[in-house]
Amino acid sequence: MESTAHLGALVTWCGFVLAFIFGAVGMKANFCTMGAVSDIVNIGDWGRMRMWLLAIAVAIIGAHILEYAGLIDLSKSIYPRPDFIWLSYIVGGFLFGVGMTLGSGCGSRTLMRIGGGNMKSVIVFVFLAISAYMTLRGLFGLWRVEFLQPVAVNLSAYGFAGQDIASLLTRMTGVAKPLLDIIIASIFAAALLIFVFASRDFRSHGEYILGGVVIGLVVVAGWYLIAHIGYQDNPDTLEKTFFGTQTNVAESFSFVAPLAYTLQLLMLWTDSSLHFNFDIAIVVGMIAGAFAYAVFSRTFRWESFADVKDLGAHMLGGTLMGFGGVTALGCTIGQGITGFSTLAVGSILTFLSIIAGAALTMKYQYWRLMREA
């Protein structure tokens, strides 16, 4: 029992260290998925989008190398499951994209902005966390479960083992899944890397390359930490268990449900059933890493709302991100990098839906600004 407690603590504190690195490097490289979409929509600059795509490519390569080596099993995560909840991916992803635009950044960027002294992001954090918890177990969860989640395709009824591309093609072609996994991962990663480094301007931005590579590797390390180091026999149940997590499934970095778990722990601190775990540690680690970099680089600045309208937009943004992120099973990091690294079709669909929601919201904001001018 003592050894499993130590294992949970190891997973938790390693998660904190990885998130600290994520937060610090993310601040240095100005890693922001909302900003990546905004740069394209407003000024046609693909630099930060290429950084995001580079992180995805690194995560795909790393995750599939780990799986091919037998160190992790990605099928034990939520992403490649055969229950293809396509409407949830589209609606949840789209609303998350709208919310991150209104809230000045996604979940990960919100944590980094808090570390940099932005009080607006504290409000986004609170509303995102409450909304996420309401979608997990509260009022919003009723809408999700009754109206969105049932609109799905059960791929297992058609003989498919999962919704990842390799599982789909294995069923259709008869080629062994391990071989298809490596081939498809190589094709996807190569295509992304060619696109990313085709830009001479991107190649000249060392901080963008640093950000994409490090954040991709952090996600890979998260997979290894949870799905290999933390996946051990439980002496109480005599079954394999993922130690140090809130969900007890294979996972890596994501920043929607963990914010809800963090707020829950703060509110119910004396509840002995709740523990400081990986999911909460990465939230704290992100803020700490961003704060450390902001202080070191002398960029720490207190920021607040311009007016009531600004406050309302951020409250609504946080609420939409909480609902959308839980509904779609992840955010720009949870689905956009961690989920994408499994090459699950739902993760790719969510990624595209987030971009669509953000881009259309930015277009609307610009149209309204011109109309009021």
Rosetta blueprint (number, residue, H / E / L):
1 M L
2 E H
3 S H
4 T H
5 A H
6 H H
7 L H
8 G H
9 A H
10 L H
11 V H
12 T H
13 W H
14 C H
15 G H
16 F H
17 V H
18 L H
19 A H
20 F H
21 I H
22 F H
23 G H
24 A H
25 V H
26 G H
27 M H
28 K H
29 A H
30 N L
31 F L
32 C L
33 T H
34 M H
35 G H
36 A H
37 V H
38 S H
39 D H
40 I H
41 V H
42 N H
43 I H
44 G L
45 D L
46 W L
47 G H
48 R H
49 M H
50 R H
51 M H
52 W H
53 L H
54 L H
55 A H
56 I H
57 A H
58 V H
59 A H
60 I H
61 I H
62 G H
63 A H
64 H H
65 I H
66 L H
67 E H
68 Y H
69 A L
70 G L
71 L L
72 I L
73 D L
74 L H
75 S H
76 K H
77 S E
78 I L
79 Y L
80 P L
81 R L
82 P L
83 D E
84 F E
85 I L
86 W H
87 L H
88 S H
89 Y H
90 I H
91 V H
92 G H
93 G H
94 F H
95 L H
96 F H
97 G H
98 V H
99 G H
100 M H
101 T H
102 L H
103 G L
104 S L
105 G L
106 C L
107 G H
108 S H
109 R H
110 T H
111 L H
112 M H
113 R H
114 I H
115 G H
116 G L
117 G L
118 N E
119 M H
120 K H
121 S H
122 V H
123 I H
124 V H
125 F H
126 V H
127 F H
128 L H
129 A H
130 I H
131 S H
132 A H
133 Y H
134 M H
135 T H
136 L H
137 R H
138 G L
139 L H
140 F H
141 G H
142 L H
143 W H
144 R H
145 V H
146 E H
147 F H
148 L H
149 Q L
150 P L
151 V L
152 A L
153 V E
154 N E
155 L H
156 S H
157 A H
158 Y H
159 G L
160 F L
161 A L
162 G L
163 Q L
164 D E
165 I H
166 A H
167 S H
168 L H
169 L H
170 T H
171 R H
172 M H
173 T H
174 G L
175 V L
176 A L
177 K H
178 P H
179 L H
180 L H
181 D H
182 I H
183 I H
184 I H
185 A H
186 S H
187 I H
188 F H
189 A H
190 A H
191 A H
192 L H
193 L H
194 I H
195 F H
196 V H
197 F H
198 A L
199 S L
200 R H
201 D H
202 F H
203 R H
204 S L
205 H L
206 G H
207 E H
208 Y H
209 I H
210 L H
211 G H
212 G H
213 V H
214 V H
215 I H
216 G H
217 L H
218 V H
219 V H
220 V H
221 A H
222 G H
223 W H
224 Y H
225 L H
226 I H
227 A H
228 H H
229 I H
230 G L
231 Y E
232 Q E
233 D E
234 N E
235 P L
236 D L
237 T L
238 L L
239 E E
240 K E
241 T E
242 F E
243 F L
244 G L
245 T L
246 Q L
247 T L
248 N L
249 V L
250 A E
251 E L
252 S L
253 F L
254 S L
255 F L
256 V L
257 A H
258 P H
259 L H
260 A H
261 Y H
262 T H
263 L H
264 Q H
265 L H
266 L H
267 M H
268 L L
269 W L
270 T L
271 D L
272 S L
273 S L
274 L L
275 H L
276 F L
277 N L
278 F H
279 D H
280 I H
281 A H
282 I H
283 V H
284 V H
285 G H
286 M H
287 I H
288 A H
289 G H
290 A H
291 F H
292 A H
293 Y H
294 A H
295 V H
296 F H
297 S L
298 R L
299 T L
300 F L
301 R L
302 W L
303 E E
304 S L
305 F L
306 A L
307 D L
308 V H
309 K H
310 D H
311 L H
312 G H
313 A H
314 H H
315 M H
316 L H
317 G H
318 G H
319 T H
320 L H
321 M H
322 G H
323 F H
324 G H
325 G H
326 V H
327 T H
328 A L
329 L L
330 G L
331 C L
332 T L
333 I L
334 G H
335 Q H
336 G H
337 I H
338 T H
339 G H
340 F H
341 S H
342 T H
343 L L
344 A E
345 V H
346 G H
347 S H
348 I H
349 L H
350 T H
351 F H
352 L H
353 S H
354 I H
355 I H
356 A H
357 G H
358 A H
359 A H
360 L H
361 T H
362 M H
363 K H
364 Y H
365 Q H
366 Y H
367 W H
368 R H
369 L H
370 M H
371 R H
372 E H
373 A L
